[in-house]
Amino acid sequence: MTSVHTTPKTPETRVPRLVGLMAVDARETAQSRGLFIDAPDRPDFRLAVVDYVVRQYPRPGAEVPRESMVYVWFDFGEGDGGGGTREPRMPRPPRGGLRRELDEPGDAFEVVGSG
């Protein structure tokens, strides 16, 4: 059984850091501070469990009225973040260090000596 830490009933509270937490932990952390949480990029947010929060608003440490809404995102969005391609690319580079690319015979950009 997990215990939920409830803060004293003050009119304002500080927004906790939710980035890096799983959805279930983010919900519990926000609730323990008297805050509501919503995920604009996840209509099924109530069902999300192991997805990780990558952004939040307001920022951690901001002082907000109790029962305020904190927004979290699980995707970076178009053009933001991401780690690139992680799978191995084929073909792999040849062994033995760098190899010089040779000009093709009749190359259009072949250097011709002036003389």
A tleap script that builds the chain and sets N, CA, C and O, in Angstrom:
source leaprc.protein.ff14SB
mol = sequence {
  NMET THR SER VAL HIE THR THR PRO LYS THR
  PRO GLU THR ARG VAL PRO ARG LEU VAL GLY
  LEU MET ALA VAL ASP ALA ARG GLU THR ALA
  GLN SER ARG GLY LEU PHE ILE ASP ALA PRO
  ASP ARG PRO ASP PHE ARG LEU ALA VAL VAL
  ASP TYR VAL VAL ARG GLN TYR PRO ARG PRO
  GLY ALA GLU VAL PRO ARG GLU SER MET VAL
  TYR VAL TRP PHE ASP PHE GLY GLU GLY ASP
  GLY GLY GLY GLY THR ARG GLU PRO ARG MET
  PRO ARG PRO PRO ARG GLY GLY LEU ARG ARG
  GLU LEU ASP GLU PRO GLY ASP ALA PHE GLU
  VAL VAL GLY SER CGLY
}
set mol.1.N position { 0.852 -1.176 0.000 }
set mol.1.CA position { 0.000 0.000 0.000 }
set mol.1.C position { 0.893 1.233 0.000 }
set mol.1.O position { 1.802 1.340 0.823 }
set mol.2.N position { 0.645 2.152 -0.904 }
set mol.2.CA position { 1.444 3.364 -0.971 }
set mol.2.C position { 0.779 4.456 -0.165 }
set mol.2.O position { -0.446 4.570 -0.134 }
set mol.3.N position { 1.595 5.249 0.481 }
set mol.3.CA position { 1.042 6.355 1.247 }
set mol.3.C position { 1.149 7.625 0.421 }
set mol.3.O position { 2.163 7.862 -0.235 }
set mol.4.N position { 0.129 8.423 0.451 }
set mol.4.CA position { 0.108 9.686 -0.269 }
set mol.4.C position { 0.353 10.792 0.734 }
set mol.4.O position { -0.395 10.961 1.697 }
set mol.5.N position { 1.423 11.548 0.489 }
set mol.5.CA position { 1.780 12.651 1.374 }
set mol.5.C position { 0.929 13.860 1.009 }
set mol.5.O position { 0.983 14.333 -0.127 }
set mol.6.N position { 0.165 14.353 1.932 }
set mol.6.CA position { -0.672 15.522 1.701 }
set mol.6.C position { -0.042 16.714 2.397 }
set mol.6.O position { 0.321 16.653 3.571 }
set mol.7.N position { 0.080 17.793 1.650 }
set mol.7.CA position { 0.671 19.007 2.210 }
set mol.7.C position { -0.385 19.759 3.016 }
set mol.7.O position { -1.581 19.534 2.829 }
set mol.8.N position { 0.042 20.644 3.907 }
set mol.8.CA position { -0.923 21.426 4.684 }
set mol.8.C position { -1.820 22.243 3.754 }
set mol.8.O position { -1.432 22.563 2.630 }
set mol.9.N position { -2.992 22.570 4.219 }
set mol.9.CA position { -3.973 23.301 3.415 }
set mol.9.C position { -3.642 24.788 3.342 }
set mol.9.O position { -4.312 25.618 3.958 }
set mol.10.N position { -2.605 25.109 2.583 }
set mol.10.CA position { -2.243 26.501 2.344 }
set mol.10.C position { -2.849 26.913 1.012 }
set mol.10.O position { -3.152 26.051 0.187 }
set mol.11.N position { -3.034 28.209 0.781 }
set mol.11.CA position { -3.672 28.635 -0.469 }
set mol.11.C position { -2.802 28.399 -1.709 }
set mol.11.O position { -3.323 28.308 -2.820 }
set mol.12.N position { -1.484 28.302 -1.524 }
set mol.12.CA position { -0.602 28.101 -2.671 }
set mol.12.C position { 0.332 26.937 -2.416 }
set mol.12.O position { 0.587 26.552 -1.275 }
set mol.13.N position { 0.840 26.382 -3.521 }
set mol.13.CA position { 1.777 25.270 -3.436 }
set mol.13.C position { 2.801 25.407 -4.550 }
set mol.13.O position { 2.568 26.114 -5.531 }
set mol.14.N position { 3.919 24.743 -4.404 }
set mol.14.CA position { 4.955 24.755 -5.441 }
set mol.14.C position { 4.756 23.567 -6.374 }
set mol.14.O position { 4.428 22.463 -5.938 }
set mol.15.N position { 4.962 23.815 -7.666 }
set mol.15.CA position { 4.817 22.760 -8.665 }
set mol.15.C position { 6.027 21.822 -8.554 }
set mol.15.O position { 7.169 22.279 -8.612 }
set mol.16.N position { 5.785 20.527 -8.397 }
set mol.16.CA position { 6.886 19.575 -8.314 }
set mol.16.C position { 7.480 19.300 -9.692 }
set mol.16.O position { 6.849 19.574 -10.713 }
set mol.17.N position { 8.682 18.764 -9.715 }
set mol.17.CA position { 9.306 18.355 -10.979 }
set mol.17.C position { 8.680 17.031 -11.395 }
set mol.17.O position { 8.800 16.029 -10.690 }
set mol.18.N position { 8.012 17.033 -12.542 }
set mol.18.CA position { 7.346 15.839 -13.044 }
set mol.18.C position { 8.084 15.219 -14.224 }
set mol.18.O position { 7.871 14.051 -14.546 }
set mol.19.N position { 8.953 15.998 -14.870 }
set mol.19.CA position { 9.722 15.497 -16.010 }
set mol.19.C position { 10.587 14.332 -15.552 }
set mol.19.O position { 11.287 14.417 -14.544 }
set mol.20.N position { 10.526 13.246 -16.309 }
set mol.20.CA position { 11.289 12.060 -15.982 }
set mol.20.C position { 10.499 11.021 -15.208 }
set mol.20.O position { 10.932 9.876 -15.078 }
set mol.21.N position { 9.332 11.418 -14.688 }
set mol.21.CA position { 8.503 10.477 -13.946 }
set mol.21.C position { 7.577 9.705 -14.893 }
set mol.21.O position { 7.192 10.210 -15.948 }
set mol.22.N position { 7.229 8.490 -14.505 }
set mol.22.CA position { 6.222 7.742 -15.251 }
set mol.22.C position { 4.868 8.398 -14.993 }
set mol.22.O position { 4.688 9.086 -13.989 }
set mol.23.N position { 3.928 8.185 -15.892 }
set mol.23.CA position { 2.608 8.811 -15.797 }
set mol.23.C position { 1.957 8.563 -14.441 }
set mol.23.O position { 1.425 9.489 -13.830 }
set mol.24.N position { 1.995 7.342 -13.977 }
set mol.24.CA position { 1.350 7.009 -12.699 }
set mol.24.C position { 2.004 7.774 -11.544 }
set mol.24.O position { 1.309 8.247 -10.645 }
set mol.25.N position { 3.331 7.897 -11.564 }
set mol.25.CA position { 4.032 8.626 -10.507 }
set mol.25.C position { 3.784 10.130 -10.607 }
set mol.25.O position { 3.673 10.810 -9.587 }
set mol.26.N position { 3.697 10.648 -11.826 }
set mol.26.CA position { 3.417 12.077 -12.014 }
set mol.26.C position { 2.049 12.428 -11.448 }
set mol.26.O position { 1.892 13.455 -10.786 }
set mol.27.N position { 1.059 11.578 -11.706 }
set mol.27.CA position { -0.294 11.824 -11.162 }
set mol.27.C position { -0.272 11.834 -9.643 }
set mol.27.O position { -0.846 12.728 -9.021 }
set mol.28.N position { 0.382 10.851 -9.040 }
set mol.28.CA position { 0.429 10.767 -7.573 }
set mol.28.C position { 1.179 11.955 -6.968 }
set mol.28.O position { 0.770 12.497 -5.940 }
set mol.29.N position { 2.278 12.354 -7.612 }
set mol.29.CA position { 3.072 13.477 -7.101 }
set mol.29.C position { 2.270 14.774 -7.152 }
set mol.29.O position { 2.263 15.538 -6.187 }
set mol.30.N position { 1.599 15.023 -8.268 }
set mol.30.CA position { 0.783 16.237 -8.390 }
set mol.30.C position { -0.356 16.222 -7.378 }
set mol.30.O position { -0.633 17.233 -6.734 }
set mol.31.N position { -1.005 15.089 -7.241 }
set mol.31.CA position { -2.119 14.966 -6.297 }
set mol.31.C position { -1.656 15.214 -4.870 }
set mol.31.O position { -2.383 15.818 -4.082 }
set mol.32.N position { -0.452 14.754 -4.524 }
set mol.32.CA position { 0.047 14.947 -3.160 }
set mol.32.C position { 0.285 16.420 -2.845 }
set mol.32.O position { 0.330 16.801 -1.675 }
set mol.33.N position { 0.439 17.256 -3.877 }
set mol.33.CA position { 0.611 18.698 -3.696 }
set mol.33.C position { -0.692 19.454 -3.850 }
set mol.33.O position { -0.709 20.683 -3.780 }
set mol.34.N position { -1.788 18.734 -4.059 }
set mol.34.CA position { -3.078 19.396 -4.219 }
set mol.34.C position { -3.285 19.960 -5.607 }
set mol.34.O position { -4.044 20.914 -5.779 }
set mol.35.N position { -2.620 19.387 -6.606 }
set mol.35.CA position { -2.707 19.870 -7.980 }
set mol.35.C position { -3.401 18.845 -8.864 }
set mol.35.O position { -3.406 17.649 -8.572 }
set mol.36.N position { -3.986 19.336 -9.947 }
set mol.36.CA position { -4.564 18.469 -10.966 }
set mol.36.C position { -3.548 18.357 -12.087 }
set mol.36.O position { -2.682 19.219 -12.237 }
set mol.37.N position { -3.652 17.302 -12.871 }
set mol.37.CA position { -2.699 17.091 -13.959 }
set mol.37.C position { -3.460 16.696 -15.213 }
set mol.37.O position { -4.441 15.955 -15.146 }
set mol.38.N position { -2.999 17.199 -16.373 }
set mol.38.CA position { -3.625 16.877 -17.652 }
set mol.38.C position { -2.530 16.729 -18.694 }
set mol.38.O position { -1.466 17.338 -18.578 }
set mol.39.N position { -2.795 15.918 -19.713 }
set mol.39.CA position { -1.837 15.678 -20.794 }
set mol.39.C position { -2.508 15.963 -22.128 }
set mol.39.O position { -3.248 15.121 -22.636 }
set mol.40.N position { -2.259 17.152 -22.714 }
set mol.40.CA position { -2.904 17.506 -23.980 }
set mol.40.C position { -2.605 16.534 -25.120 }
set mol.40.O position { -3.418 16.389 -26.032 }
set mol.41.N position { -1.441 15.863 -25.081 }
set mol.41.CA position { -1.100 14.946 -26.177 }
set mol.41.C position { -1.586 13.523 -25.926 }
set mol.41.O position { -1.327 12.634 -26.737 }
set mol.42.N position { -2.279 13.295 -24.828 }
set mol.42.CA position { -2.787 11.956 -24.501 }
set mol.42.C position { -4.235 12.011 -24.046 }
set mol.42.O position { -4.501 12.262 -22.871 }
set mol.43.N position { -5.175 11.781 -24.952 }
set mol.43.CA position { -6.575 11.758 -24.522 }
set mol.43.C position { -6.856 10.619 -23.537 }
set mol.43.O position { -7.800 10.694 -22.750 }
set mol.44.N position { -6.038 9.570 -23.582 }
set mol.44.CA position { -6.209 8.424 -22.689 }
set mol.44.C position { -5.283 8.516 -21.477 }
set mol.44.O position { -4.855 7.491 -20.946 }
set mol.45.N position { -4.975 9.723 -21.044 }
set mol.45.CA position { -4.000 9.939 -19.969 }
set mol.45.C position { -4.336 9.149 -18.703 }
set mol.45.O position { -3.431 8.667 -18.022 }
set mol.46.N position { -5.595 9.014 -18.387 }
set mol.46.CA position { -5.990 8.272 -17.181 }
set mol.46.C position { -5.496 6.832 -17.224 }
set mol.46.O position { -5.269 6.224 -16.178 }
set mol.47.N position { -5.325 6.275 -18.439 }
set mol.47.CA position { -4.904 4.889 -18.597 }
set mol.47.C position { -3.385 4.739 -18.727 }
set mol.47.O position { -2.856 3.635 -18.607 }
set mol.48.N position { -2.688 5.853 -18.971 }
set mol.48.CA position { -1.230 5.799 -19.144 }
set mol.48.C position { -0.572 5.434 -17.814 }
set mol.48.O position { -0.951 5.950 -16.762 }
set mol.49.N position { 0.412 4.543 -17.872 }
set mol.49.CA position { 1.084 4.102 -16.653 }
set mol.49.C position { 2.589 4.290 -16.768 }
set mol.49.O position { 3.184 4.997 -15.954 }
set mol.50.N position { 3.217 3.667 -17.768 }
set mol.50.CA position { 4.681 3.646 -17.826 }
set mol.50.C position { 5.270 4.637 -18.822 }
set mol.50.O position { 6.478 4.610 -19.056 }
set mol.51.N position { 4.466 5.505 -19.412 }
set mol.51.CA position { 5.003 6.542 -20.294 }
set mol.51.C position { 5.691 7.598 -19.441 }
set mol.51.O position { 5.235 7.904 -18.339 }
set mol.52.N position { 6.784 8.153 -19.945 }
set mol.52.CA position { 7.553 9.137 -19.184 }
set mol.52.C position { 7.241 10.560 -19.612 }
set mol.52.O position { 7.106 10.850 -20.801 }
set mol.53.N position { 7.128 11.444 -18.629 }
set mol.53.CA position { 6.876 12.864 -18.870 }
set mol.53.C position { 8.153 13.492 -19.429 }
set mol.53.O position { 9.233 13.323 -18.862 }
set mol.54.N position { 8.024 14.230 -20.564 }
set mol.54.CA position { 9.184 14.895 -21.167 }
set mol.54.C position { 9.122 16.416 -21.055 }
set mol.54.O position { 10.148 17.083 -21.186 }
set mol.55.N position { 7.935 16.974 -20.816 }
set mol.55.CA position { 7.772 18.425 -20.626 }
set mol.55.C position { 6.654 18.663 -19.635 }
set mol.55.O position { 5.783 17.814 -19.446 }
set mol.56.N position { 6.683 19.829 -19.002 }
set mol.56.CA position { 5.595 20.205 -18.102 }
set mol.56.C position { 5.429 21.707 -18.079 }
set mol.56.O position { 6.363 22.457 -18.364 }
set mol.57.N position { 4.209 22.141 -17.731 }
set mol.57.CA position { 3.912 23.564 -17.538 }
set mol.57.C position { 2.851 23.667 -16.458 }
set mol.57.O position { 1.846 22.960 -16.529 }
set mol.58.N position { 3.033 24.510 -15.473 }
set mol.58.CA position { 4.138 25.409 -15.177 }
set mol.58.C position { 5.415 24.642 -14.809 }
set mol.58.O position { 5.401 23.444 -14.526 }
set mol.59.N position { 6.493 25.381 -14.828 }
set mol.59.CA position { 7.802 24.814 -14.533 }
set mol.59.C position { 7.887 24.377 -13.075 }
set mol.59.O position { 7.152 24.881 -12.225 }
set mol.60.N position { 8.787 23.436 -12.790 }
set mol.60.CA position { 8.993 23.015 -11.400 }
set mol.60.C position { 9.398 24.197 -10.524 }
set mol.60.O position { 10.198 25.038 -10.934 }
set mol.61.N position { 8.854 24.254 -9.344 }
set mol.61.CA position { 9.188 25.319 -8.394 }
set mol.61.C position { 8.280 26.533 -8.465 }
set mol.61.O position { 8.303 27.380 -7.573 }
set mol.62.N position { 7.471 26.625 -9.534 }
set mol.62.CA position { 6.553 27.763 -9.649 }
set mol.62.C position { 5.514 27.667 -8.536 }
set mol.62.O position { 5.042 26.578 -8.206 }
set mol.63.N position { 5.168 28.806 -7.965 }
set mol.63.CA position { 4.155 28.837 -6.915 }
set mol.63.C position { 2.803 29.106 -7.568 }
set mol.63.O position { 2.620 30.113 -8.252 }
set mol.64.N position { 1.870 28.200 -7.351 }
set mol.64.CA position { 0.553 28.296 -7.981 }
set mol.64.C position { -0.527 28.063 -6.923 }
set mol.64.O position { -0.255 27.468 -5.880 }
set mol.65.N position { -1.754 28.531 -7.189 }
set mol.65.CA position { -2.849 28.249 -6.257 }
set mol.65.C position { -3.111 26.744 -6.182 }
set mol.65.O position { -3.017 26.036 -7.184 }
set mol.66.N position { -3.438 26.275 -4.995 }
set mol.66.CA position { -3.812 24.875 -4.823 }
set mol.66.C position { -4.973 24.577 -5.768 }
set mol.66.O position { -5.783 25.460 -6.047 }
set mol.67.N position { -5.062 23.364 -6.253 }
set mol.67.CA position { -6.065 22.891 -7.201 }
set mol.67.C position { -5.870 23.471 -8.603 }
set mol.67.O position { -6.802 23.479 -9.407 }
set mol.68.N position { -4.653 23.960 -8.898 }
set mol.68.CA position { -4.328 24.408 -10.252 }
set mol.68.C position { -4.055 23.202 -11.144 }
set mol.68.O position { -3.815 22.096 -10.661 }
set mol.69.N position { -4.095 23.435 -12.447 }
set mol.69.CA position { -3.827 22.385 -13.421 }
set mol.69.C position { -2.358 22.462 -13.845 }
set mol.69.O position { -1.846 23.537 -14.159 }
set mol.70.N position { -1.700 21.323 -13.849 }
set mol.70.CA position { -0.346 21.205 -14.379 }
set mol.70.C position { -0.457 20.364 -15.644 }
set mol.70.O position { -1.060 19.291 -15.635 }
set mol.71.N position { 0.129 20.857 -16.727 }
set mol.71.CA position { 0.072 20.151 -18.004 }
set mol.71.C position { 1.386 19.408 -18.222 }
set mol.71.O position { 2.466 19.948 -17.982 }
set mol.72.N position { 1.278 18.170 -18.678 }
set mol.72.CA position { 2.463 17.362 -18.974 }
set mol.72.C position { 2.340 16.802 -20.384 }
set mol.72.O position { 1.236 16.593 -20.888 }
set mol.73.N position { 3.491 16.561 -21.014 }
set mol.73.CA position { 3.539 15.974 -22.346 }
set mol.73.C position { 4.438 14.756 -22.314 }
set mol.73.O position { 5.418 14.707 -21.572 }
set mol.74.N position { 4.093 13.780 -23.123 }
set mol.74.CA position { 4.859 12.546 -23.206 }
set mol.74.C position { 5.627 12.440 -24.513 }
set mol.74.O position { 6.492 11.575 -24.652 }
set mol.75.N position { 5.326 13.303 -25.471 }
set mol.75.CA position { 6.044 13.355 -26.743 }
set mol.75.C position { 6.650 14.739 -26.872 }
set mol.75.O position { 6.079 15.724 -26.403 }
set mol.76.N position { 7.821 14.810 -27.517 }
set mol.76.CA position { 8.474 16.100 -27.692 }
set mol.76.C position { 7.757 16.965 -28.705 }
set mol.76.O position { 7.869 18.190 -28.650 }
set mol.77.N position { 7.032 16.373 -29.616 }
set mol.77.CA position { 6.364 17.148 -30.650 }
set mol.77.C position { 7.226 17.202 -31.891 }
set mol.77.O position { 8.371 16.750 -31.889 }
set mol.78.N position { 6.674 17.753 -32.939 }
set mol.78.CA position { 7.349 17.808 -34.231 }
set mol.78.C position { 8.620 18.637 -34.163 }
set mol.78.O position { 8.573 19.820 -33.827 }
set mol.79.N position { 9.740 18.036 -34.476 }
set mol.79.CA position { 11.012 18.756 -34.551 }
set mol.79.C position { 11.708 18.977 -33.226 }
set mol.79.O position { 12.803 19.539 -33.216 }
set mol.80.N position { 11.137 18.569 -32.114 }
set mol.80.CA position { 11.769 18.776 -30.811 }
set mol.80.C position { 12.276 17.459 -30.263 }
set mol.80.O position { 11.662 16.411 -30.461 }
set mol.81.N position { 13.391 17.521 -29.581 }
set mol.81.CA position { 13.903 16.363 -28.864 }
set mol.81.C position { 14.127 15.161 -29.739 }
set mol.81.O position { 14.458 15.279 -30.919 }
set mol.82.N position { 13.945 14.016 -29.152 }
set mol.82.CA position { 14.165 12.785 -29.882 }
set mol.82.C position { 15.633 12.428 -29.872 }
set mol.82.O position { 16.491 13.295 -29.704 }
set mol.83.N position { 15.916 11.188 -30.046 }
set mol.83.CA position { 17.303 10.744 -29.983 }
set mol.83.C position { 17.855 10.306 -31.317 }
set mol.83.O position { 18.971 9.790 -31.378 }
set mol.84.N position { 17.104 10.495 -32.394 }
set mol.84.CA position { 17.600 10.078 -33.691 }
set mol.84.C position { 17.409 8.591 -33.913 }
set mol.84.O position { 16.685 7.917 -33.181 }
set mol.85.N position { 18.072 8.105 -34.934 }
set mol.85.CA position { 17.970 6.697 -35.285 }
set mol.85.C position { 18.903 5.892 -34.418 }
set mol.85.O position { 20.075 6.241 -34.271 }
set mol.86.N position { 18.404 4.822 -33.845 }
set mol.86.CA position { 19.213 4.021 -32.934 }
set mol.86.C position { 19.572 2.645 -33.491 }
set mol.86.O position { 20.493 2.003 -32.986 }
set mol.87.N position { 18.876 2.185 -34.505 }
set mol.87.CA position { 19.188 0.862 -35.002 }
set mol.87.C position { 20.467 0.894 -35.827 }
set mol.87.O position { 20.812 1.945 -36.368 }
set mol.88.N position { 21.192 -0.238 -35.943 }
set mol.88.CA position { 22.428 -0.236 -36.739 }
set mol.88.C position { 22.132 0.032 -38.206 }
set mol.88.O position { 21.130 -0.444 -38.739 }
set mol.89.N position { 22.987 0.777 -38.845 }
set mol.89.CA position { 22.854 1.088 -40.262 }
set mol.89.C position { 23.773 0.182 -41.063 }
set mol.89.O position { 24.907 -0.072 -40.659 }
set mol.90.N position { 23.292 -0.299 -42.184 }
set mol.90.CA position { 24.079 -1.158 -43.060 }
set mol.90.C position { 24.266 -0.450 -44.385 }
set mol.90.O position { 23.383 0.326 -44.752 }
set mol.91.N position { 25.306 -0.641 -45.114 }
set mol.91.CA position { 26.485 -1.422 -44.734 }
set mol.91.C position { 27.360 -0.635 -43.780 }
set mol.91.O position { 27.374 0.596 -43.770 }
set mol.92.N position { 28.078 -1.382 -42.992 }
set mol.92.CA position { 28.995 -0.747 -42.049 }
set mol.92.C position { 30.240 -0.280 -42.787 }
set mol.92.O position { 30.552 -0.805 -43.855 }
set mol.93.N position { 30.967 0.709 -42.232 }
set mol.93.CA position { 32.191 1.173 -42.884 }
set mol.93.C position { 33.225 0.049 -42.929 }
set mol.93.O position { 33.245 -0.815 -42.053 }
set mol.94.N position { 34.081 0.062 -43.947 }
set mol.94.CA position { 35.102 -0.981 -44.036 }
set mol.94.C position { 36.092 -0.883 -42.886 }
set mol.94.O position { 36.299 0.190 -42.319 }
set mol.95.N position { 36.706 -2.027 -42.544 }
set mol.95.CA position { 37.710 -2.044 -41.484 }
set mol.95.C position { 39.013 -1.455 -41.994 }
set mol.95.O position { 39.256 -1.397 -43.199 }
set mol.96.N position { 39.842 -1.021 -41.064 }
set mol.96.CA position { 41.174 -0.570 -41.439 }
set mol.96.C position { 41.317 0.925 -41.587 }
set mol.96.O position { 42.252 1.383 -42.243 }
set mol.97.N position { 40.448 1.685 -41.016 }
set mol.97.CA position { 40.602 3.136 -41.043 }
set mol.97.C position { 39.918 3.773 -42.233 }
set mol.97.O position { 39.140 3.137 -42.944 }
set mol.98.N position { 40.222 5.031 -42.433 }
set mol.98.CA position { 39.585 5.791 -43.505 }
set mol.98.C position { 40.084 5.336 -44.860 }
set mol.98.O position { 41.252 4.977 -45.015 }
set mol.99.N position { 39.203 5.351 -45.834 }
set mol.99.CA position { 39.584 5.004 -47.200 }
set mol.99.C position { 39.290 6.206 -48.078 }
set mol.99.O position { 38.257 6.862 -47.945 }
set mol.100.N position { 40.209 6.472 -48.964 }
set mol.100.CA position { 40.085 7.623 -49.844 }
set mol.100.C position { 39.225 7.258 -51.042 }
set mol.100.O position { 39.414 6.210 -51.661 }
set mol.101.N position { 38.284 8.126 -51.362 }
set mol.101.CA position { 37.472 7.903 -52.549 }
set mol.101.C position { 38.258 8.341 -53.766 }
set mol.101.O position { 38.786 9.452 -53.807 }
set mol.102.N position { 38.336 7.471 -54.754 }
set mol.102.CA position { 39.091 7.780 -55.972 }
set mol.102.C position { 38.172 8.381 -57.014 }
set mol.102.O position { 36.987 8.056 -57.076 }
set mol.103.N position { 38.731 9.269 -57.839 }
set mol.103.CA position { 37.972 9.857 -58.935 }
set mol.103.C position { 37.650 8.781 -59.966 }
set mol.103.O position { 38.449 7.876 -60.210 }
set mol.104.N position { 36.483 8.893 -60.559 }
set mol.104.CA position { 36.099 8.004 -61.652 }
set mol.104.C position { 36.798 8.481 -62.921 }
set mol.104.O position { 37.018 9.680 -63.088 }
set mol.105.N position { 37.146 7.567 -63.808 }
set mol.105.CA position { 37.736 8.006 -65.079 }
set mol.105.C position { 36.763 8.908 -65.817 }
set mol.105.O position { 35.565 8.630 -65.865 }
set mol.106.N position { 37.274 9.985 -66.391 }
set mol.106.CA position { 36.435 10.908 -67.134 }
set mol.106.C position { 35.570 11.764 -66.241 }
set mol.106.O position { 34.519 12.235 -66.676 }
set mol.107.N position { 35.987 11.985 -64.984 }
set mol.107.CA position { 35.228 12.803 -64.041 }
set mol.107.C position { 35.065 14.201 -64.598 }
set mol.107.O position { 36.035 14.784 -65.082 }
set mol.108.N position { 33.866 14.753 -64.543 }
set mol.108.CA position { 33.583 16.091 -65.073 }
set mol.108.C position { 34.339 17.177 -64.331 }
set mol.108.O position { 34.537 18.265 -64.873 }
set mol.109.N position { 34.768 16.909 -63.102 }
set mol.109.CA position { 35.446 17.927 -62.325 }
set mol.109.C position { 36.940 17.624 -62.190 }
set mol.109.O position { 37.599 18.128 -61.281 }
set mol.110.N position { 37.463 16.813 -63.085 }
set mol.110.CA position { 38.862 16.427 -63.033 }
set mol.110.C position { 39.738 17.672 -63.191 }
set mol.110.O position { 39.470 18.528 -64.035 }
set mol.111.N position { 40.764 17.760 -62.385 }
set mol.111.CA position { 41.666 18.899 -62.445 }
set mol.111.C position { 42.650 18.678 -63.589 }
set mol.111.O position { 43.356 17.671 -63.636 }
set mol.112.N position { 42.680 19.636 -64.503 }
set mol.112.CA position { 43.562 19.553 -65.656 }
set mol.112.C position { 44.618 20.626 -65.515 }
set mol.112.O position { 44.301 21.798 -65.311 }
set mol.113.N position { 45.859 20.231 -65.623 }
set mol.113.CA position { 46.942 21.207 -65.481 }
set mol.113.C position { 46.929 22.219 -66.598 }
set mol.113.O position { 46.633 21.880 -67.744 }
set mol.114.N position { 47.246 23.453 -66.281 }
set mol.114.CA position { 47.279 24.491 -67.307 }
set mol.114.C position { 48.682 24.522 -67.899 }
set mol.114.O position { 49.665 24.493 -67.159 }
set mol.115.N position { 48.782 24.577 -69.156 }
set mol.115.CA position { 50.119 24.629 -69.686 }
set mol.115.C position { 50.261 24.487 -71.115 }
set mol.115.O position { 51.377 24.522 -71.632 }
savepdb mol mol.pdb
quit
